[in-house]
Amino acid sequence: MLIVVAGPYSAPTAEQRQKNLDAMNAAAAIVLHKGHIPVIGMNAALPVVERAKPAEPYQAIMNISLALAEKCDAILMIGESPGANMEREIFRRKGLPVYNDLKDIPDAS
């Protein structure tokens, strides 16, 4: 499965934002070990938005993250945030798996 890993990113300090991103990447590594393809919207969006410098960076990040989530088969929620919750709603609306714990993701066969 193509599984989006979602959780909080925004935080008051760059150090906390990096910690949040590191947590998503650590979870994605486990998803990969389970035989699935992990994707993280922030990993796709941040380099583009940093270079493009759009007038509304948050909206650009969400547009990229949500478009990516639309292409995935499931979501792993490692925490709540307004953006992660928007991503989760895509999967609920489509009736696709929403995982809240890595142990709930089956190994790929």
Secondary structure, 3 states (H helix, E strand, C coil): CEEEEECCCCCCCHHHHHHHHHHHHHHHHHHHHCCCEEECHHHHHHHHHHHHCCCCHHHHHHHHHHHHHHCCCEEEECCCCHHHHHHHHHHHHHCCCEECCHHHCCCCC
